[in-house]
Amino acid sequence: MSIVYDENTRSFHLKAGNSSYILQIHDENYLAHLYWGRKLKKFNTELLSLKRRGSFSPNPDPNNELLSLDTLPQEYPSYGTSDFRVPAYSVQLENGSTITDLRYDSHKIIKGKPKLENLPATYVENDDEADTLEIVLYDSLIGLKAILSYTAYEKYDAITRNVRFINSGNTKLKLLSALSTSVDFDNCTYDFMHLHGSWARERQIERTPLINGNQSVESRRGASSHQHNPFIALLSKDATEEHGDVYGFNLVYSGNFIAQAEVDQYKTTRVSIGINPFDFSWVLEPNETFQTPETVMVYSSNGIGEMSRTYHKLYRSRLCRGNFRDTTRPVLVNNWEATYFDFNAEKIENIASVAKELGIELFVLDDGWFGKRDNDDCSLGDWIADSKKLPEGLDDLANRINKLDLKFGLWFEPEMVSPDSDLYRSHPDWCLHVPDRRRTQARQQLILDLSREDVCEYIIRSVSDILSTVNVEYVKWDMNRNMTEIGSEYLPPERQRETAHRYILGLYKIYEKLTTNFPNILFEGCSGGGGRFDAGILYYMPQIWTSDDTDAVERLKIQYGTSIVYPISTMGSHVSAVPNHQVHRNTPLKMRGDVAMSGNFGYELDLTKFSEEEKEIVKNQVEEYKSLRELIQFGDMYRLISPFENDEAAWMVVSEDKTQAFVAYFRVLGTPNEPISKIYFRGLDPNKDYSIEGKEGVFSGDELMYAGLTIPDLEGDYQSITWVLKSTI
């Protein structure tokens, strides 16, 4: 069993991989957190130390001066009954008060992992893979139940958490906040890591010491956002890629979130994560329930890299689903930066013809194929092929592509509507809006109200009409703005602050329906690139367009930062034209290819403009990637040199059996009279010998990891080199 309950000490010991998580039903039936870290054989619950504090930390039990909720490490704390720290939830009663008092009521331990209702989550394929603990907390005065769910995976250092609220009373309740997870640490000697950024500069790594007070990252944009990813980690001060304690928290959710760490007056730290309470509430009528999203918590005793690889393995095999979870992804070309809106069937077919010549397997038609879409100010919502650009129809173009022995892919942005569209003229009430307020546009578009059943059904129907009549084998699903005037004509006044979350539930419903009905289509998520690169999307779509910024230098940081949580198999990564369309930088085709190979490989440019020499380079890149893609997409990733700390970057991918590896090294700017440098590999078997493609001799795994390999001289700026290793025994 991964979870054991000790009746004598009233404690629960969760064992996940090589980690332990321990909690206890403490005095007065408060649920206390005792330990999270390296795996323990047993734990003495008497080691929980409490101390009498002054009157400013009140005692809920006057006969127990040691018990103060302001100092007790708790599992799911409230506010207002003597704990002054950040609460995990808040409920407003009909009388206007917000005082609640959840206490332990009961629990059960079950094999496997129950499915979350209407929300994405990690899963098991066999009940022996995990155990789940459900603890019922109850406030008998108002009839509120909170069921805390913990799943401990047998083979991963991962524990998942979520909460289900049930109003079992007779009066209406209103949730004002409902976080998924809260963990109290007994000290504050950690660093705080998160992933920040902007459009075209996503998931930049930031690491700062914890400070007194609250540190938080959040999104109020209606999506998980380019600005902050729903992930934070606490790192021991000595933590590196290979050493030190790391505690990761990742929310499986695509909407507004908050992730925070509060250091209190006694130098303890409370970490919490979940739906952002800002502009959120949820009415619970009697017998109604509310389900929070899942948090995936990962502990590593061997540094950041081990934490990342745990997330990678779990997400590849027990978050991503469907026919493409375990299969290699096709090499593609996308026409967006080649043509933008200016194309016709002949131009597309010409690009596809060159793609076939170069060994590419999939052609993706991007924005501009529908309605009267000659620019970005019209036609979103009108999912009918543009008869001017495609007079023979979309099916004709797909057939032309298929006759070249290429698969055909298609871009959609179904969540949006243009004011200049037939859909908007017919249904102006279908967008998010507030009466008598302006409808703020971004990219000349508004957002459809996915909290409405009729809107969701329209999207499912209109997209399905295309996918069921055209041989589409890949869909790029885009979303190019964030929410303003968040309101729904469908909802009553007291439920207006439910709109943003109901939108995400509607989105997940659409995803579930379409991906189930079209299992042979590879869906890729996108939100202006990486504006919704999160675990919630990956449950439905096994890959996401990592960033609209395709510059090779910028992608070093973007892809390196993304890999902190998300596996290479989820990252769309393409070679684009130079000067780059985002930063106007010229980088060699080789470096662009080497960077893009560390993901789902493709091209985003006009292949017909290549010289014969460039075509030969691309042909070799495609051939090389095909020979390596199973390794790259499903191997174990090791980060070697950080682009956030150096003018260079390096990473490698090693097969599970340690017999093969791919290593990539990048130098941004050349330096005069540079010193001799070495690169030190990781993840190899020290007892194996390896050959390196293009180099003479045999190298032992321990030699490559501990003595290193000399980096050859690289002339000029924006240089790269890759090595392919194969074991000789």
C-alpha positions, -999 to 999 in steps of 0.1 A, spaced: 0 0 0 12 35 -9 -9 50 19 -11 36 55 -32 49 84 -20 44 120 -50 42 143 -29 47 174 -13 80 163 -42 89 139 -16 96 112 -15 90 75 18 80 58 18 85 20 47 69 2 52 81 -34 82 66 -51 112 77 -30 93 103 -10 70 104 21 42 127 30 27 125 65 -3 142 81 -21 137 113 -55 142 129 -44 165 157 -61 178 188 -97 189 184 -98 171 150 -77 196 132 -58 182 103 -20 188 107 8 185 82 39 167 97 64 159 69 72 159 32 105 148 19 128 117 15 111 84 20 109 73 57 104 38 71 84 53 100 77 86 116 73 95 153 43 119 154 54 132 188 82 150 170 57 177 160 68 206 181 44 232 193 51 261 216 31 284 237 29 318 221 16 352 232 -20 363 232 -17 375 196 -18 338 186 -51 328 202 -59 293 215 -91 278 202 -90 254 232 -85 274 264 -73 243 281 -45 237 256 -21 267 255 1 249 230 -26 247 204 -29 277 182 -41 276 146 -18 305 140 11 282 145 -2 247 138 10 233 104 -22 226 87 -34 207 56 -64 229 46 -66 260 68 -94 286 71 -93 322 82 -112 338 111 -109 313 139 -73 321 150 -52 314 120 -41 348 104 -21 333 76 -33 328 40 -63 306 40 -69 277 16 -106 286 12 -132 311 22 -170 307 24 -197 334 28 -229 324 46 -263 339 39 -260 361 70 -229 377 54 -203 362 78 -173 342 65 -164 321 96 -162 284 90 -146 256 110 -138 224 91 -127 195 113 -118 159 105 -149 137 101 -139 105 83 -116 91 57 -112 62 33 -82 48 14 -89 34 -21 -69 17 -47 -62 36 -79 -72 72 -87 -108 84 -92 -115 106 -122 -121 143 -116 -156 155 -127 -153 178 -158 -117 186 -151 -83 173 -165 -61 154 -142 -34 127 -141 -47 92 -142 -38 55 -137 -43 27 -162 -42 1 -134 -54 5 -98 -21 -9 -85 -2 22 -98 -15 44 -70 -35 47 -38 -59 76 -30 -67 90 4 -100 109 8 -104 128 40 -137 144 48 -136 177 68 -170 189 81 -185 220 96 -215 207 114 -230 242 120 -235 250 83 -233 215 68 -202 222 47 -180 193 37 -146 195 21 -132 162 8 -95 164 5 -81 139 -20 -45 128 -21 -31 103 -46 3 88 -41 19 72 -72 38 40 -66 66 47 -91 68 84 -91 79 109 -64 45 126 -71 15 133 -50 -17 149 -64 -42 169 -45 -77 183 -51 -107 193 -30 -144 187 -35 -168 210 -16 -203 197 -8 -231 218 6 -250 193 27 -268 220 47 -302 236 41 -290 271 32 -271 286 3 -233 291 6 -209 311 -15 -173 300 -21 -151 331 -21 -119 311 -26 -112 274 -31 -76 266 -35 -65 231 -45 -35 227 -22 -19 242 10 13 229 25 30 243 57 68 240 59 84 242 93 111 267 81 118 294 55 153 285 43 143 281 7 145 298 -26 113 305 -46 114 295 -83 88 304 -109 84 309 -146 75 344 -158 75 361 -192 54 378 -218 41 371 -253 71 358 -273 92 356 -241 76 328 -222 87 307 -192 118 326 -181 133 311 -150 134 333 -119 149 322 -85 148 344 -55 152 338 -17 120 336 3 113 368 22 91 377 51 56 381 39 39 368 8 55 360 -26 30 351 -53 25 347 -90 -9 347 -106 -30 352 -137 -61 374 -139 -63 371 -177 -87 343 -181 -59 320 -192 -29 305 -174 -10 332 -194 23 341 -210 31 362 -179 32 335 -153 30 297 -155 9 278 -129 40 264 -113 62 273 -84 89 254 -65 107 257 -32 144 249 -35 169 243 -7 197 269 -8 222 244 -22 199 231 -48 213 228 -83 203 206 -113 218 176 -96 218 183 -59 195 195 -31 158 193 -21 132 206 -44 94 208 -39 74 214 -71 37 225 -74 20 225 -107 -17 232 -112 -36 212 -138 -57 242 -150 -58 266 -179 -75 296 -163 -69 322 -136 -47 309 -109 -26 320 -79 5 303 -65 21 317 -34 45 312 -5 39 331 28 67 334 54 51 342 88 64 357 120 78 324 132 97 317 100 75 290 88 63 289 52 28 282 38 26 273 1 -7 273 -16 -20 271 -52 -53 270 -70 -79 290 -88 -73 327 -83 -97 341 -57 -96 375 -75 -130 382 -91 -141 346 -83 -170 333 -63 -192 302 -67 -227 298 -53 -234 264 -37 -271 256 -33 -280 228 -9 -267 194 -23 -245 211 -49 -207 204 -52 -177 223 -64 -146 205 -76 -112 223 -75 -85 215 -101 -57 191 -94 -22 200 -81 7 178 -90 33 180 -62 68 165 -69 96 161 -44 132 156 -55 162 150 -32 185 152 -62 180 187 -75 159 205 -101 167 181 -129 152 151 -111 121 170 -103 117 179 -140 122 143 -151 95 132 -127 71 157 -142 82 147 -177 76 110 -172 43 114 -153 29 138 -179 40 119 -209 24 87 -197 -3 96 -172 -15 131 -182 -13 131 -220 -38 107 -235 -50 93 -269 -35 78 -299 -6 101 -301 6 98 -265 31 71 -272 37 77 -309 63 99 -326 50 131 -340 53 141 -378 78 166 -391 57 195 -404 58 228 -423 34 256 -414 26 283 -439 20 312 -415 54 330 -417 56 320 -454 24 336 -466 4 351 -437 -30 358 -452 -18 361 -488 -21 327 -504 -41 306 -528 -43 269 -535 -15 270 -560 9 288 -537 2 263 -509 6 234 -532 40 247 -543 52 249 -508 39 214 -500 57 200 -531 90 213 -519 81 199 -484 76 165 -498 110 167 -517 127 175 -484 112 146 -465 86 166 -445 55 146 -436 27 171 -427 15 204 -442 -4 228 -419 -26 255 -433 -27 284 -408 -49 315 -404 -67 329 -434 -86 300 -450 -121 308 -439 -148 335 -444 -133 367 -460 -101 365 -439 -76 387 -458 -65 403 -425 -72 398 -388 -102 421 -385 -130 398 -397 -145 364 -401 -136 346 -368 -166 324 -361 -175 318 -397 -158 284 -403 -165 281 -440 -137 280 -466 -129 313 -484 -142 307 -519 -119 334 -533 -87 318 -520 -99 283 -523 -125 282 -551 -125 244 -552 -129 242 -515 -109 231 -485 -114 194 -494 -98 200 -528 -67 215 -511 -65 187 -487 -67 162 -516 -38 180 -534 -17 178 -503 -26 141 -497 -17 133 -533 18 145 -525 18 118 -498 17 145 -471 -8 147 -442 -30 179 -441 -33 200 -410 -55 230 -403 -55 261 -380 -86 271 -360 -94 298 -334 -128 286 -323 -131 305 -290 -131 339 -308 -155 360 -328 -149 390 -350 -174 418 -348 -173 418 -386 -186 382 -390 -219 366 -398 -218 348 -364 -216 381 -344 -242 398 -365 -266 369 -357 -256 364 -321 -241 396 -306 -250 383 -271 -227 353 -275 -195 370 -265 -182 378 -230 -196 412 -222 -212 434 -195 -244 454 -202 -238 490 -211 -200 486 -211 -178 488 -241 -166 455 -256 -129 459 -256 -113 443 -287 -78 428 -290 -66 418 -324 -100 430 -337 -117 402 -319 -140 393 -290 -142 361 -269 -172 338 -272 -189 330 -239 -180 294 -233 -200 294 -200 -231 290 -224 -242 256 -235 -254 269 -269 -221 285 -276 -201 254 -268 -225 233 -290 -220 258 -319 -182 254 -317 -184 217 -315 -207 215 -344 -189 240 -367 -155 225 -361 -168 190 -365 -184 199 -398 -149 207 -412 -132 177 -396 -158 152 -407 -158 164 -444 -121 172 -450 -92 148 -444 -76 168 -416 -50 149 -396 -37 177 -374 -54 207 -358 -36 238 -344 -61 253 -319 -52 289 -312 -65 316 -288 -51 351 -293 -63 374 -266 -71 375 -229 -104 383 -212 -119 417 -206 -155 427 -195 -158 393 -180 -196 387 -178 -222 364 -192 -257 372 -204 -265 336 -195 -258 338 -158 -278 356 -130 -262 385 -111 -251 364 -81 -232 340 -104 -214 365 -126 -181 359 -108 -183 323 -119 -180 332 -155 -142 328 -159 -141 294 -144 -173 283 -162 -155 294 -194 -127 270 -187 -151 242 -179 -168 249 -212 -135 248 -230 -126 214 -215 -161 201 -225 -154 211 -261 -119 196 -260 -133 163 -246 -160 161 -272 -138 168 -302 -108 148 -292 -130 118 -284 -149 121 -317 -118 125 -338 -92 103 -321 -70 101 -352 -64 138 -354 -33 152 -336 -44 183 -318 -19 210 -308 -27 237 -284 -17 273 -289 -25 307 -274 -4 333 -292 23 306 -288 27 298 -251 -1 318 -234 -18 286 -223 11 261 -220 -2 242 -190 -10 207 -178 -47 212 -183 -43 216 -220 -19 186 -222 -47 163 -209 -65 169 -242 -37 179 -266 -3 161 -263 16 191 -276 15 229 -275 31 256 -297 58 267 -273 61 303 -284 53 326 -313 89 337 -311 108 313 -334 142 331 -331 168 304 -323 185 325 -296 153 334 -278 141 298 -280 171 287 -260 156 303 -229 120 296 -238 126 259 -243 150 255 -214 125 272 -191 96 252 -204 115 220 -197 115 228 -159 80 212 -159 70 201 -193 85 173 -215 101 178 -249 73 157 -264 49 185 -256 69 214 -272 62 225 -308 95 239 -322 101 251 -357 128 266 -380 117 300 -393 131 324 -419 157 351 -413 158 379 -405 136 364 -378 101 379 -379 100 386 -341 135 400 -333 149 405 -368 180 385 -360 200 365 -386 210 331 -373 225 302 -393 201 275 -406 222 249 -387 216 266 -353 179 271 -361 176 234 -369 196 222 -339 174 243 -315 142 231 -332 152 195 -330 147 197 -292 110 195 -296 83 184 -321 103 195 -352 90 215 -381 94 246 -404 76 279 -405 88 296 -437 85 295 -475 104 264 -486 102 276 -523 127 304 -515 154 280 -504 186 277 -525 197 242 -535 224 244 -508 198 253 -482 175 225 -494 202 200 -489 208 212 -453 171 209 -446 169 175 -461 197 164 -438 181 180 -408 148 162 -415 165 129 -420 186 133 -388 155 142 -368 136 112 -380 164 89 -369 164 105 -335 128 116 -328 118 86 -307 148 93 -284 142 131 -284 105 129 -278 105 102 -252 139 101 -236 151 116 -203 162 152 -205 192 166 -187 199 203 -187 237 209 -189 243 247 -193 217 274 -185 212 302 -211 199 323 -182 234 323 -166 257 320 -196 262 331 -232 258 295 -241 233 267 -235 234 229 -236 211 200 -229 209 163 -237 183 135 -240 192 99 -229 172 68 -237 157 49 -208 181 20 -213 211 44 -214 222 30 -248 216 62 -269 219 100 -263 215 132 -282 235 163 -270 230 198 -282 254 227 -274 248 264 -284 270 294 -282 253 328 -288 282 352 -293 318 345 -303 347 357 -281 383 364 -291 411 341 -279 386 320 -260 397 294 -235 394 257 -240 360 246 -227 345 212 -218 310 199 -216 301 174 -189 274 150 -199 248 136 -175 225 106 -173 248 81 -190 256 47 -177 291 50 -162 298 14 -169 289 16 -206 312 26 -235 299 50 -261 308 59 -297 302 94 -307 290 100 -343 317 119 -362 344 112 -337 370 85 -336 374 63 -305 353 49 -278 344 69 -246 332 55 -213 301 69 -196 320 79 -165 346 97 -186 321 117 -205 302 127 -173 331 134 -150 361 142 -172 340 158 -199 344 163 -236 363 192 -251 341 216 -271 356 222 -306 364 257 -318 333 274 -332 338 304 -354 314 334 -353 282 341 -335 252 318 -332 270 285 -334 259 251 -324 271 215 -324 253 182 -317 266 148 -307 248 115 -311 260 87 -287 255 50 -289 266 24 -265 291 -2 -279 281 -29 -254 
